Amino acid sequence: MSGDGKEPVLVLRGLRAGVGGVEILKGVDLTLHLGEVHAIMGPNGSGKSTLVNVLAGKPDYEVYAGEVYYRGRDLLSLPPDERAREGVFLAFQYPVELPGVRLREFLRAALDAVREHRGLEKLSVRDFNRLVQEKLREMGMDAEFLKRNVNEGFSGGEKKRHEIMQLLLLDPTLALLDETDSGLDIDALKLVAQGINRFRGPEKAVLLVTHYQRILNYVQPDFVHVLIDGRIVASGGRELAQELEAKGYEWLRQAAEAGRRE
Amino acid sequence: MTQAPPVYETYARRFRDLEAARREPSWLGEVRREALGRFLDLGFPTARRGNEPWKYTDVAPIARTAFVEPPQRPRLALEELKRALPWHPAWRRAVFVGGSFRPDLSHLPAPDEEVRVLPLALALREGDGLLERHLARYATYQDDAFAALNTAFFQDGALVLVPDGAEPERTLHLVFVSPPAAEPYVHYPRLLLVLGRQARLRLVESYLGLGEGPYLTAAVREFYLGEGASLEHYHLLLEGEVAYHVGQARFYQERDTSLLSVFFGRGSAIARNDVRVDLDGPGGESYLHGLYVTTGRQHLDNYINIDHIKPRCTSRLFYRGVLDGQSHAIFGGTVYVRPGAVKTDAEQEDKNLLLSREAEVDSKPALEIYADDVKCGHGAAAGAVAEEALFYMLSRGIDPVLAQTLLIKGFASSILDQVRLAGLRAHLERLLVQSLPRLRTGE
């Protein structure tokens, strides 16, 4: 397996999961080590979003079989908020609007929760303001956002930048990025990519789910996996993404189906 | 009524005793006798059929209880009020306990502060001319048993007078306390507020229950807004868990008046928040905002009528409820637009957040329009906490209780944001959270 000698941060073994009794993930094996960026690519409906939502603990999803270990702990036994405090962060494909909840209050609650869990002191109002404004600036957002309701009236690009801003603020260990590149124009895409690159490092791991190869021009993955019909059908280096860009997914789907028939 | 049940005889006997002891102007004596007669004729509104205003609230427990007199001058420390109520050292305050004025707990405005606050018992003995002109004029009792009951029996209360053009700087806080007692008692808070032409006032009106047992607060408040007057009104309903509270507010608005009334109510065994607004002069504005919270087996009934009588008036009726346990809340809001009330601009909406499956809300916004060229709208909604929103917060490490707290505060914010005093807004937000046992952690 990859990453010799490094600590595995996330291990999936034979993960089967779905919604309402319908199996979407049909046995996924995957290992991420600290310092690595893995891209999961695949056509629509292949199970990419299911994968990251199951890892984050979204209640609608059911796990039918398999195991998931995060830093050696059984991730699936933890409630979602505890997973987050332990350092698992999901950047939503569709960030949720929170009516009446001011961004400042929301970020404060989130940061207090993760800092307390890490045994860090609560930030003073002044230090919090400084930190949060710095992170907003890095993602091209101004401080006025703090007075607004979370995601309410944000443009599509603002919502995605806001997700990465939270990633930088909360500083988790494992980032699950669910199609963070979709619907972004090129400038926003570059900002988001810069944010992800700023986050990555020897003590971090990134699982980046995407439909398109485009973002991988800006965020260089260490590994690329192709998910089709709930299974990883191919894994490789970043050249695999380029091959997909040129050839599409169909050849892999056919190869996978042929492989299963045999 | 062919045969008066014993409880009505008790009211009648009590009235005769009071009448013999009262020293009041004769016009009031007549009003009271008429009110008693109407009360005895109408009886408590317990009929279940054809009784639209009381469709969802059963007052049989009130009708069958032989309430006694409230405790006389119970011991009460100011600290107890300060703990439970919004407080500011600059506010002026009149405190009534069991319906009677308590000078020891009050801090009335000084004579040069542009607002007079008098205990009604005193004002009636002095025979203030304004009383005859206004008292019982807006809270009509001919067809309303609770208004009749209060009118027949109230002993004391507050008379608040703001002269023409006066703009008292300080907020006035009227506090009506229901003290603890060994037996179920009834008290009759009464308020008459007269705002002169172009006068302005900021008023906080609080009902606070301190006892554990049942009692009845039957309150009537009349607010007269003279031409061009402006009232900023906050109404807090914090009665005891097993209390009965039937409160009626009647706002009468002359031409070009402006009313902002924000209500915060916690449920009780029976709580009724009955508000009527008469927009009886052109160009009047009424903004009524309410937040109600019910838990356990509490019951809270908002019954609100806004009457657009004259042209070019604006009204907004926006209420929100947070319901938990097996509680039951009602929003019955009706906006009437009378013939000739052209250019009326009226909107109402009631939204509810149901925290438990067993909680129940009956939300009935209604419009009755008898004029052309008006702009009116209404809506109602009820739903659970959005799972998506909750998960979004959890996924950021926020624990479920805090996540719910933030979402509930967020839901309430459109009402609380109408409060113009930052300290009061913060107090109401704390009350909201404290009123919901599921949000209390570490207890």
Boltz contact constraints between the chains, C-beta under 6 A:
constraints:
  - contact:
      token1: [A, 56]
      token2: [B, 395]
      max_distance: 6.0
  - contact:
      token1: [A, 58]
      token2: [B, 391]
      max_distance: 6.0
  - contact:
      token1: [A, 80]
      token2: [B, 394]
      max_distance: 6.0
  - contact:
      token1: [A, 80]
      token2: [B, 395]
      max_distance: 6.0
  - contact:
      token1: [A, 81]
      token2: [B, 394]
      max_distance: 6.0
  - contact:
      token1: [A, 81]
      token2: [B, 397]
      max_distance: 6.0
  - contact:
      token1: [A, 81]
      token2: [B, 399]
      max_distance: 6.0
  - contact:
      token1: [A, 84]
      token2: [B, 395]
      max_distance: 6.0
  - contact:
      token1: [A, 84]
      token2: [B, 396]
      max_distance: 6.0
  - contact:
      token1: [A, 84]
      token2: [B, 397]
      max_distance: 6.0
  - contact:
      token1: [A, 85]
      token2: [B, 397]
      max_distance: 6.0
  - contact:
      token1: [A, 90]
      token2: [B, 395]
      max_distance: 6.0
  - contact:
      token1: [A, 96]
      token2: [B, 388]
      max_distance: 6.0
  - contact:
      token1: [A, 96]
      token2: [B, 389]
      max_distance: 6.0
  - contact:
      token1: [A, 96]
      token2: [B, 392]
      max_distance: 6.0
  - contact:
      token1: [A, 98]
      token2: [B, 389]
      max_distance: 6.0
  - contact:
      token1: [A, 98]
      token2: [B, 410]
      max_distance: 6.0
  - contact:
      token1: [A, 99]
      token2: [B, 410]
      max_distance: 6.0
  - contact:
      token1: [A, 100]
      token2: [B, 410]
      max_distance: 6.0
  - contact:
      token1: [A, 100]
      token2: [B, 411]
      max_distance: 6.0
  - contact:
      token1: [A, 100]
      token2: [B, 413]
      max_distance: 6.0
  - contact:
      token1: [A, 101]
      token2: [B, 406]
      max_distance: 6.0
  - contact:
      token1: [A, 101]
      token2: [B, 410]
      max_distance: 6.0
  - contact:
      token1: [A, 109]
      token2: [B, 398]
      max_distance: 6.0
  - contact:
      token1: [A, 109]
      token2: [B, 402]
      max_distance: 6.0
  - contact:
      token1: [A, 110]
      token2: [B, 396]
      max_distance: 6.0
  - contact:
      token1: [A, 110]
      token2: [B, 397]
      max_distance: 6.0
  - contact:
      token1: [A, 110]
      token2: [B, 398]
      max_distance: 6.0
  - contact:
      token1: [A, 113]
      token2: [B, 397]
      max_distance: 6.0
  - contact:
      token1: [A, 113]
      token2: [B, 398]
      max_distance: 6.0
  - contact:
      token1: [A, 114]
      token2: [B, 397]
      max_distance: 6.0
